């Protein structure tokens, strides 16, 4: 995608998530273009385990078929003696170790997201700090209101499973928050500026961290816990919440 935000007519990069129920287990999968991350369980029959549910194995796997969106720290191919810098990842075996690192990091982020559902901290404790103004590099930043439509949409956007693969950028959030793409250059600039302010809001409240030397961001561990709690509460009925609080 070029800097002006226009989607090239030949771009074939869809973002898809789906769940499938099979005889051997359940699989949930998220795609970003040709790359994906999935989680599934497989029941492994074992004569020593009477209950087959106790033999269920949970696995998370990342698959990289398109390396263009990833970087590796190395010298340029045509300048082997030059100082290493972040270069585009190669598809051959030379960068196989880097693909393994990227995939492992994506798997760990996905598992951290899954583990956040077991947090026993109350919603009030998790969100108290968010509802107060914060500071980022000496600049005052407003409080985050997780129940306001705009902030709620932002929280939902940054929690998407496909972003555990390689993080998210301004342009990724624009696609998630502004469902109708604008053909006007001035409108696109306003949307980019609006998302930049939202990114500043998230950083000031320590919900995300910037990947060094890139324009990408990942949720922090605290951010993942807060986001999971907010989305869960937003989609839970009063009856269910009352039952849990009893």
C-alpha positions in Angstrom: 0.0 0.0 0.0 1.5 3.4 -1.0 1.9 6.3 1.4 -1.1 8.1 -0.1 -3.4 5.4 1.2 -4.9 4.5 -2.1 -5.4 0.7 -2.4 -3.6 -0.6 -5.6 -6.1 -2.3 -8.0 -4.0 -5.5 -8.0 -3.9 -5.9 -4.2 -5.3 -9.3 -3.1 -4.7 -9.0 0.7 -7.9 -9.9 2.6 -8.2 -10.0 6.4 -10.3 -13.0 7.4 -11.1 -14.9 10.6 -13.2 -18.0 10.9 -13.9 -21.0 13.1 -14.4 -24.6 12.0 -15.6 -27.5 14.0 -14.1 -30.8 13.0 -14.4 -34.3 14.3 -10.9 -34.1 15.9 -11.4 -30.7 17.4 -12.0 -26.9 16.9 -9.9 -24.6 14.8 -9.9 -20.7 14.8 -7.8 -19.0 12.1 -6.9 -15.4 11.2 -5.5 -14.5 7.8 -3.7 -11.3 6.7 -3.3 -11.7 3.0 -1.3 -15.0 2.6 -0.1 -15.1 6.1 -2.0 -16.6 9.0 -2.1 -17.6 12.6 -4.3 -20.3 13.9 -5.2 -22.2 17.1 -6.6 -25.6 17.3 -7.0 -28.6 19.5 -6.7 -32.3 18.6 -8.0 -35.1 20.6 -5.2 -37.7 20.9 -6.7 -41.1 22.0 -4.5 -42.7 24.6 -5.3 -46.1 26.4 -3.9 -44.7 29.6 -6.3 -41.7 29.6 -9.9 -42.8 30.2 -11.4 -39.4 29.5 -10.5 -38.3 25.9 -10.9 -34.6 26.8 -7.9 -34.9 29.0 -5.8 -35.9 26.0 -6.7 -32.8 24.0 -3.7 -30.9 22.7 -3.9 -27.2 22.1 -1.6 -25.7 19.5 -0.9 -22.3 18.0 0.8 -22.0 14.6 1.8 -19.1 12.4 2.3 -19.6 8.7 4.2 -17.1 6.6 3.7 -17.4 2.8 4.3 -13.8 1.9 7.5 -12.3 3.4 7.2 -8.8 1.9 5.7 -7.5 5.1 8.6 -8.6 7.4 12.1 -7.4 8.0 15.4 -9.0 9.0 18.5 -7.3 10.4 21.3 -7.9 8.0 23.7 -6.3 5.5 22.3 -5.5 2.0 22.8 -8.4 -0.5 24.8 -6.3 -2.8 26.9 -4.8 0.0 28.0 -7.7 2.2 30.6 -5.6 4.1 28.1 -2.8 4.9 26.8 -2.3 8.4 23.7 -4.4 9.1 20.3 -2.7 8.9 16.7 -3.7 8.7 16.2 -5.2 5.2 13.2 -6.9 3.5 13.0 -10.6 4.5 14.0 -13.1 1.8 12.0 -16.1 1.0 14.9 -18.5 0.7 16.7 -20.5 3.4 19.0 -17.6 4.2 16.3 -15.9 6.4 14.7 -19.1 7.6 16.0 -18.4 11.2 14.3 -15.0 11.1 11.0 -16.4 9.9 11.1 -18.8 12.8 11.7 -15.9 15.2 8.8 -13.9 13.7 6.5 -16.9 13.9 7.4 -17.8 17.5 6.9 -14.2 18.5 3.4 -14.2 16.9 2.5 -17.5 18.6 3.6 -16.1 22.0 1.5 -12.9 21.5 -1.5 -15.0 20.6 -1.0 -17.3 23.7 -0.6 -14.2 25.9 -3.9 -12.9 24.6 -5.5 -16.2 25.4 -4.0 -16.2 28.9 -5.4 -12.8 29.6 -8.9 -14.3 30.0 -7.7 -15.9 33.3 -6.9 -12.5 34.9 -8.7 -12.3 38.3 -8.2 -8.5 38.7 -11.5 -6.7 38.8 -12.6 -4.5 35.9 -12.6 -1.5 38.2 -9.0 -2.0 39.1 -7.9 -2.5 35.5 -9.7 0.6 34.2 -9.3 3.2 36.9 -6.1 4.5 35.5 -7.6 4.7 32.0 -10.3 7.1 33.1 -7.8 9.7 34.2 -5.8 12.0 32.0 -2.2 10.8 31.4 1.0 12.4 30.1 3.2 11.3 27.2 6.6 13.1 26.8 5.3 16.0 28.9 2.1 16.4 26.9 -1.2 16.0 28.6 -3.4 13.3 27.0 -7.1 12.9 27.7 -8.7 10.0 29.6 -9.9 7.0 27.7 -13.6 6.4 27.8 -14.1 2.7 27.0 -17.9 3.0 26.8 -17.9 5.9 24.3 -18.6 4.6 20.8 -15.3 6.0 19.4 -13.0 4.6 22.1 -15.0 1.3 22.2 -14.4 0.9 18.4 -10.7 1.6 18.9 -10.4 -1.0 21.7 -12.1 -3.6 19.5 -9.9 -2.8 16.6 -6.5 -3.2 18.4 -7.7 -6.6 19.9 -8.1 -8.3 16.5 -6.3 -11.6 16.3 -4.6 -11.0 13.0 -2.6 -8.1 14.6 -0.7 -10.6 16.7 1.1 -11.6 13.5 3.0 -8.4 12.8 1.3 -5.7 14.9 -0.7 -2.8 13.5 0.0 0.5 11.9 -1.9 3.7 11.3 -3.1 2.5 8.0 -4.4 -0.8 9.5 -6.5 1.1 12.1 -7.8 3.4 9.5 -9.1 0.4 7.5 -10.7 -0.9 10.7 -12.2 2.3 12.0 -13.3 4.0 8.8 -15.3 1.4 6.9 -15.9 3.6 3.9 -12.7 4.5 2.2 -12.5 8.2 1.1 -11.5 9.1 -2.4 -10.5 12.6 -1.2 -6.9 13.2 -0.4 -7.7 15.8 2.2 -10.2 13.4 3.9 -7.5 10.7 4.0 -5.1 13.1 5.6 -7.7 13.9 8.3 -8.4 10.3 8.9 -4.6 9.6 9.3 -4.3 12.5 11.7 -7.3 11.2 13.7 -5.7 7.8 14.0 -2.4 9.3 15.0 -4.1 11.0 17.9 -5.7 7.7 18.9 -2.3 6.0 18.8 -0.9 8.7 21.1 -3.8 8.1 23.5 -3.0 4.4 23.6 0.7 5.0 24.2 0.1 7.5 26.9 -2.1 5.0 28.8 0.6 2.2 28.3 -1.8 0.0 26.3 0.7 -0.5 23.4 4.3 -0.2 22.6 6.1 0.9 19.4 8.3 -1.6 17.6 11.7 0.2 17.3 12.6 1.6 13.8 9.2 0.8 12.4 5.7 2.3 12.3 4.2 -0.8 13.9 2.7 -1.3 17.4 2.0 -4.2 19.7 -0.3 -4.4 22.7 1.6 -4.5 26.0 0.8 -7.2 28.5 -1.2 -4.8 30.6 -2.9 -3.5 27.5 -4.0 -7.0 26.5 -5.4 -7.6 29.9 -7.4 -4.4 29.9 -8.6 -4.8 26.3 -9.8 -8.4 27.0 -11.6 -7.3 30.2 -13.3 -4.4 28.4 -14.5 -6.4 25.4 -15.7 -9.2 27.7 -17.7 -6.8 29.9 -19.2 -5.0 26.9 -20.5 -8.3 25.4 -21.7 -9.8 28.7 -25.3 -9.4 29.9 -26.2 -7.8 33.2 -27.6 -11.2 34.4 -24.2 -12.9 33.7 -22.2 -10.0 35.3 -24.4 -10.1 38.4 -24.0 -13.9 38.7 -20.2 -13.6 38.5 -20.2 -10.8 41.1 -22.3 -12.7 43.6 
